[in-house]
Amino acid sequence: MRQRKDFELFGTVVSPGKSTIINAPLPSLYSHATTQTPIYVRHAIKQGPVLLITGALHGDEINSIEIVRRMLNSKKSKLTSGTLIAIPIVNIYGFVTLSRYLPDGRDLNRSFPGSASGSLAARLAYFLGNEILPKADYVIDLHTGKEHRTNFPQIRATIDCQKTLKFAKSFDAPIIINSNIRDGSLRGLAQEQNIPSLVYEGGEGLRFDEVAIRYGVRGILNAMSKLKLTTTSSCNKVESIILRNTSWIRAPVSGMLYLKKRLGEKIVKGAVIGHIFDPFTSKNENLTSSLNGIIIGKNNLPLVTQGDALLNVAIPGKRSSASIDEIEDQLYDEYNS
């Protein structure tokens, strides 16, 4: 059998059958404190694809950090072929300040491909997009909702690309949502380089969500198994439901929100799904659904202003793989138990 080559990253050489942690240097803080982020590399003896897993592109997405930690500690993640690159915390600056963004206020996941001589966000995007991404054959980018906003575990991908769709199905997430590429995103840059990439969404910023964490760990292990990076069998429970359309229900007035519905529940157009109270009077306005679908994201903050996004609703269409009732039966019980 042909001898596999060493894997090199930032001047560190990883021989076949070896693993290492590379402390990648990043721009220092104004306090003179040096900054670096650990990158885990596992390089199997047998030839195989390179899988890149990224966590905390937004510094407040601590679910993603825990997913990577548990995955790396799982016996099922032992590589038998290929290479794994795992970065638990990409945006180390936002992580230490409990912020979604970088110190310059920019969103890292809107800054790709970046620049070697630009802003801090541009430099960090350039570091990831030019030094690491080109080495990958597949990418799983882990995310959560913003602070005060929870997402039901889901994969977002370009499902019209058959190679990407096959990769998305290998994750065995409850739902797969066709998602347009956002300008400046890591997924967008990966697609430009013809690298199949997935975004996993689950949970809320700055909060652990045990169900979303377990789905994430299980999904990565499933994907690794399907890519033949490992020999363990996948542990999927249900077949992924594929959806193409989502839409937000927004606050018709300002006030204090009380929602009657939870993640994974079905809603019907015209039905009362909550109430918005005036905090200074007894006035109470019903919040009615403008959509038929399943709740896959929701606002957790009771204080709302007219126009605020309250519920993200997946809308099964003619090209969806299941009906509203089938989706609710599959999603609601496990997440809300």
N, C-alpha and C positions, 0 to 999 in steps of 0.2 A: 504494500500500500504506500502511496506517495506521502512523504513526510509533510505534515502541515507546518506552515510558516508561523513565526512568532507574530504576536500582535503588539503594535506599538502605539502609544498615546502619550503626548506631551513628553517625549523622550524616555518614557518608561517602557521597557520591553517585557512582555508577558509571554512566557514559553507555553507551548501546548500542554494542557493538563494542569496549568497553574492558575492561581487567582491572586489578585492584589487590590489594594486601595491606593488610588492616586489622589493626592491632595492638590487639586488644580488651583494655581494662584490666580487671584482676582485683584482688581484695583483696591488699594488700601483705603482706610477711612481717614478723614481729616485729623483724627486724633493720633495718627501714625500707627494705629492698630492694623496689622496685616490681616488680609481676608483670603480665605480659601474655601473650597467646597470639595468634599470627598466624592470620588467617582469609583464605583465598584466595577472591577473587570474580572470576568471569568472566561477562560479560554480553553475549550475542550480539546482533547487530542484529535477527535474525528472532525472532518470537514463539515461545515453547516453554515446556516445564515447568521448574521449579526443582528441581534435585537437590542434596540436602545429604549430604555424606560426612563422617563423624566417625571420628576415630582416637583411641586411648589414653584412652577414658573411664576405663580402669584404667591407672595410670601405668606399669606394667611391660609393657604390650602393644606392644613396639617393632616387631613385625612390621607392625602397622597403620600406624605412622608411615612405614615404608619403602614400604609399598604406596601411600600417598598421594603420597609424594615421587616415586616412579617414574611414577605415573599423570600427575601434573602435568607431568613432564618429557617425556612421550611425545608424539610428533607426532600420534598418533591421538586425543589428547584435545582437539585444537583445536575449539572450539565453533563451530557454524554456526547454531544456534538455541538458545533457552532460556537458562538461567542455572545456573552451577555454584557452590556454596558448599562449600569443602573446609577442614576444621579438622584438621590432622595430629595435634595434641596438645590434647585438651580438658582432661585432668587434668594440668596442668603441674606441680602441686605433687608428685604422686606420681612423675612422670617424673624430676624432679631428685633425688629421694631413693631412686630405684630401688624404689619401693613400688607395690603394686596400689592402695592406698587413699590417702585424703587424710590430712593431718597429724592430724586429729581422730579417725582410725581408722575413719571411715565409708566405705562403698562408694558412690561417686557413682551407679552404675547401680542403686541401690536407694533413691535419694533424690529422684526426680522425683514430683510437679511442683516440689518445692522451695518456698522462701520467700525473699522479699527481705530478711527480718529474722531468719532462722534461723541454723543452724550454717553453717560454711564449705561443707560438702557441699550443704546446702539452697540456699545462695546461688548456688553454681556451677550447680546443677541449674536453678534459677529463671532464671539468665542464659541458659542454652542453650534451655530449654523455652519461655520467653516472648519472648525477643528474636530468636531465630534460627529455631527450629522452625516457628512459624506461617507463615514465608515460604516453606517448602518444599512441594513437591508429592509428592516421593519422598525416602526416606531409606535410606542404606546405612551401617550402624553396624559398624565393623570391630573384631574381638576376637581374642584367642588364649586358650589354656588358661592356668591359673594356673602359677606357677613349679613346676617338676618335673612338669607335666602337659601332654601334647601332644594336640592335636586334629587329626584328619584334616580337610582343607579341606571345608567344608560351609556351606550356607545354612540358617538357622533362621528360620521364618516361620509365619504363620497361614495355612495352605494352604486352609482352607475359605472364605476370602475370595478370590473369583475375580480381582479386580484385583491383590491381593497375590501370588497364585499366578502370574499372568502375569508380574509384575515379577520374582519369584524365578526363574522359568524363563529370563528374559532374561539373568541372570548367568552361566548355563551352568556352574554349579558341578558337581562330580562327584555330590554328593548334596544333596537338599533334605529337611530334617527338619521335620515339623510340631512346633511348639514352643509350649507354653502361655505366656501372658504372665506375666512375673514382676512382682510388685508393686514399684512404684517405679522401673521400668526406662524408658529412653528409648523403647524400642519400644512399651511400654504406653501412654505418653503420646501418641505419634504415632498409635496406633490410636484412642485417644479422640478425636483430632482428625481422624479419617478420612484419615490420610496413610499410604499403603502404605509399609511399612518392612521392611527385611531386616537380620538379623544375620549377618555373615560370620565364621566361626570357622576358625582355621587356625594351627597351630604352638603354641609354648610361651612363657610369660612370660619376659622378659629374654633371649631367644634369637632369633636370626634363623633362619628356616626357609625356604630358597630356594624349595622347591616350593610352600609355602603362600603365599609372597609373589607368585610368578608367577601362581598361580591367582587371587589377589586382584586384581592389576593387570589381568589378562586379563578377569576377571569384571566389573570396573567399566567397562572399555572396551566390553565387550559390551553391558552395560546401557545405557550412554550411546548406543550405536548404535541399540539397539532403541527408546529413547525419542526418537530422532531429534535428539539434541543434537549429534551428529556425523554425518558422511557416510561414515565408514569402515565397512567390513563387519565383522561380528562374526567372532571367531576361535575359535569353539568347536570342540572335538575330539570330544566325546561328548555324548549326550543325558543330562540330569540324571535321576538315579534318585530317586524320591519315596518317603520312608519316614515312617511315623507313630509307631513305637514304638522307644524306646531304654531300656536298663536297665544298671545297674552290677553288675559282679562284684566282691565285696568279700573282704578277707582273712579267712579262717576262723581264723587264729591270728596271733600276732605273730612277727616274725623278720626275716630278710634274704631279699628276694624276687629270684628269677631267673625271668624270663618267657621262654617259648619262642616266643611269637607277637608279631607286629609289626602296625603300623597297616595296615588294608586286608585283613588275612587273615581267612579264614573260621574259625570255631570251632564245634565240635559238642558238644552236651550230653553230659556224662560223660567227655569226653576230657581227658587231662592237658595243661594249657596252661602249666605252670610248676611251680616248687617254692619252698617257704618253709623256710629253714634256721634252726635254733637257733644263734645265734652262739657259744654256750658249750659245745655238745655236738655229737655227730654226728647228732642227730635231724633228720630231713628229712621234711616233709609235702608230699605232692602237692597242687597246686592244680588242681582239676578244674572244667571249665566247667559252669555251671548253665543255660546258654542255647545256643540255636542262632542264629547271626547273624554279623555282620561287625564287626570292631574299628574304632571311629571315634574313640576316645580312650583314652589309657593313662597310667598313673602311671610316671614315670621314676625315682623315688626308690627305691632298693633296701631302705631301712629302713621297715618297715611295722608298724602296730599293728592288732590284731584289729578288723575293721570298716572299715578304710580302703578307699576306692574304688580299685580296681586297673585295671579295664578298662571302658570305656563301649562297649556293644554295641548296634548297630542291628539290629532284629529285623523282617525282612520279614513282613508279614501278608497277609491276603486282599486288602487294598486297596493293597498296595505295587505298584510298577510293574515289579519285577524279582525274580528268585529270588536266593537266597544265592550260588549259583555264578556267576550273571551279574554280581552286584555285585562279587564277589571278582575275577573276570576283568578288570573295568573299572577297579578301584581300585588293586589291590596293586602291579602292576608299575611304574607311573609313580612312585608315591610312594616306594617302597623300592629303586628302582634306584640 
